[in-house]
Amino acid sequence: MSTIRFGTIVGLVLGSIWVFAGFLSALLVAVLAAIGAVIAAVVTGRLDLAEYMGHQHD
């Protein structure tokens, strides 16, 4: 799936949530989705948090 297609789908989902449940619900979903994306990136090895936490690789 391309980045543009994924972004469009995310925008449609958040827009639908905003319409039916309100802005705060859409904001909460966006924040939780971002947290989930970071966790997935760490688990798959695409993001190394050691760099941001001051740890060094040996």
LUMPAPA-847671 format. One record per residue: residue number from 1; x, y, z of N, C-alpha, C in turn. Coordinates in steps of 0.2 Angstrom, whole numbers. Example, Ala and Ser with C-alpha at 12.3 -4.5 7.8 and 13.67 -1.06 7.14 Angstrom:
2
site pos=1, nu=66, nv=-28, nw=39, cau=62, cav=-22, caw=39, cu=66, cv=-16, cw=39
site pos=2, nu=64, nv=-11, nw=35, cau=68, cav=-5, caw=36, cu=64, cv=0, cw=39
END
This chain:
58
site pos=1, nu=4, nv=-6, nw=0, cau=0, cav=0, caw=0, cu=4, cv=6, cw=0
site pos=2, nu=3, nv=11, nw=-4, cau=7, cav=17, caw=-5, cu=6, cv=22, cw=1
site pos=3, nu=10, nv=26, nw=2, cau=10, cav=31, caw=8, cu=4, cv=35, cw=7
site pos=4, nu=3, nv=37, nw=0, cau=-3, cav=42, caw=-1, cu=-10, cv=38, cw=0
site pos=5, nu=-10, nv=32, nw=-2, cau=-16, cav=28, caw=-1, cu=-17, cv=27, cw=7
site pos=6, nu=-12, nv=26, nw=10, cau=-13, cav=25, caw=18, cu=-15, cv=31, cw=21
site pos=7, nu=-12, nv=37, nw=19, cau=-14, cav=43, caw=22, cu=-21, cv=45, cw=21
site pos=8, nu=-23, nv=44, nw=15, cau=-30, cav=45, caw=13, cu=-35, cv=41, cw=17
site pos=9, nu=-33, nv=35, nw=18, cau=-38, cav=30, caw=22, cu=-38, cv=33, cw=30
site pos=10, nu=-32, nv=34, nw=32, cau=-32, cav=37, caw=39, cu=-36, cv=43, cw=40
site pos=11, nu=-35, nv=48, nw=35, cau=-39, cav=54, caw=35, cu=-46, cv=53, cw=35
site pos=12, nu=-49, nv=48, nw=31, cau=-56, cav=46, caw=30, cu=-58, cv=43, cw=37
site pos=13, nu=-54, nv=39, nw=40, cau=-57, cav=36, caw=46, cu=-57, cv=41, cw=51
site pos=14, nu=-52, nv=46, nw=52, cau=-52, cav=51, caw=57, cu=-58, cv=56, cw=56
site pos=15, nu=-59, nv=57, nw=50, cau=-64, cav=62, caw=48, cu=-71, cv=59, cw=50
site pos=16, nu=-72, nv=53, nw=48, cau=-78, cav=49, caw=50, cu=-79, cv=49, cw=58
site pos=17, nu=-74, nv=48, nw=61, cau=-74, cav=48, caw=69, cu=-76, cv=55, cw=71
site pos=18, nu=-73, nv=60, nw=68, cau=-75, cav=67, caw=70, cu=-82, cv=68, cw=69
site pos=19, nu=-85, nv=66, nw=63, cau=-92, cav=68, caw=62, cu=-96, cv=64, cw=67
site pos=20, nu=-95, nv=58, nw=68, cau=-100, cav=54, caw=72, cu=-99, cv=55, cw=80
site pos=21, nu=-92, nv=56, nw=82, cau=-91, cav=56, caw=89, cu=-88, cv=62, cw=92
site pos=22, nu=-86, nv=67, nw=87, cau=-83, cav=73, caw=90, cu=-76, cv=73, cw=89
site pos=23, nu=-73, nv=80, nw=90, cau=-66, cav=81, caw=88, cu=-62, cv=78, cw=93
site pos=24, nu=-64, nv=78, nw=100, cau=-59, cav=74, caw=105, cu=-59, cv=67, cw=104
site pos=25, nu=-64, nv=64, nw=101, cau=-63, cav=57, caw=100, cu=-59, cv=55, cw=94
site pos=26, nu=-59, nv=60, nw=89, cau=-55, cav=59, caw=83, cu=-48, cv=60, cw=85
site pos=27, nu=-46, nv=65, nw=89, cau=-40, cav=67, caw=92, cu=-37, cv=61, cw=96
site pos=28, nu=-41, nv=58, nw=100, cau=-39, cav=52, caw=104, cu=-37, cv=46, cw=100
site pos=29, nu=-41, nv=45, nw=94, cau=-39, cav=40, caw=90, cu=-33, cv=41, cw=86
site pos=30, nu=-32, nv=47, nw=84, cau=-25, cav=49, caw=81, cu=-19, cv=48, cw=85
site pos=31, nu=-20, nv=50, nw=92, cau=-14, cav=49, caw=96, cu=-13, cv=42, cw=98
site pos=32, nu=-18, nv=38, nw=99, cau=-17, cav=31, caw=100, cu=-14, cv=27, cw=94
site pos=33, nu=-16, nv=30, nw=88, cau=-14, cav=27, caw=82, cu=-6, cv=28, cw=81
site pos=34, nu=-4, nv=34, nw=83, cau=3, cav=36, caw=83, cu=7, cv=32, cw=88
site pos=35, nu=4, nv=31, nw=94, cau=8, cav=27, caw=99, cu=8, cv=20, cw=96
site pos=36, nu=3, nv=17, nw=93, cau=3, cav=11, caw=90, cu=9, cv=10, cw=85
site pos=37, nu=9, nv=15, nw=80, cau=14, cav=15, caw=75, cu=21, cv=15, cw=78
site pos=38, nu=22, nv=19, nw=83, cau=29, cav=19, caw=86, cu=31, cv=12, cw=89
site pos=39, nu=26, nv=9, nw=93, cau=27, cav=3, caw=96, cu=28, cv=-2, cw=90
site pos=40, nu=25, nv=-2, nw=85, cau=26, cav=-7, caw=79, cu=33, cv=-6, cw=76
site pos=41, nu=35, nv=1, nw=75, cau=41, cav=2, caw=73, cu=47, cv=0, cw=77
site pos=42, nu=46, nv=0, nw=84, cau=51, cav=-3, caw=88, cu=51, cv=-10, cw=88
site pos=43, nu=46, nv=-13, nw=88, cau=45, cav=-21, caw=88, cu=48, cv=-23, cw=81
site pos=44, nu=47, nv=-20, nw=76, cau=50, cav=-23, caw=69, cu=57, cv=-21, cw=68
site pos=45, nu=60, nv=-16, nw=72, cau=67, cav=-14, caw=72, cu=68, cv=-8, cw=67
site pos=46, nu=62, nv=-5, nw=65, cau=63, cav=1, caw=61, cu=65, cv=7, cw=65
site pos=47, nu=64, nv=7, nw=71, cau=65, cav=13, caw=76, cu=69, cv=10, cw=82
site pos=48, nu=75, nv=13, nw=83, cau=79, cav=11, caw=89, cu=79, cv=17, cw=94
site pos=49, nu=75, nv=15, nw=99, cau=74, cav=20, caw=104, cu=81, cv=21, cw=109
site pos=50, nu=86, nv=17, nw=108, cau=92, cav=18, caw=112, cu=95, cv=24, cw=110
site pos=51, nu=95, nv=26, nw=104, cau=98, cav=33, caw=102, cu=95, cv=39, cw=106
site pos=52, nu=88, nv=38, nw=107, cau=85, cav=44, caw=110, cu=85, cv=44, cw=118
site pos=53, nu=87, nv=38, nw=120, cau=87, cav=37, caw=128, cu=94, cv=38, cw=130
site pos=54, nu=99, nv=39, nw=126, cau=106, cav=40, caw=128, cu=110, cv=34, cw=129
site pos=55, nu=107, nv=29, nw=127, cau=111, cav=22, caw=127, cu=115, cv=22, cw=120
site pos=56, nu=121, nv=19, nw=121, cau=125, cav=18, caw=115, cu=126, cv=10, cw=113
site pos=57, nu=127, nv=9, nw=107, cau=127, cav=2, caw=105, cu=135, cv=0, cw=105
site pos=58, nu=136, nv=-6, nw=107, cau=143, cav=-8, caw=107, cu=144, cv=-13, cw=102
END
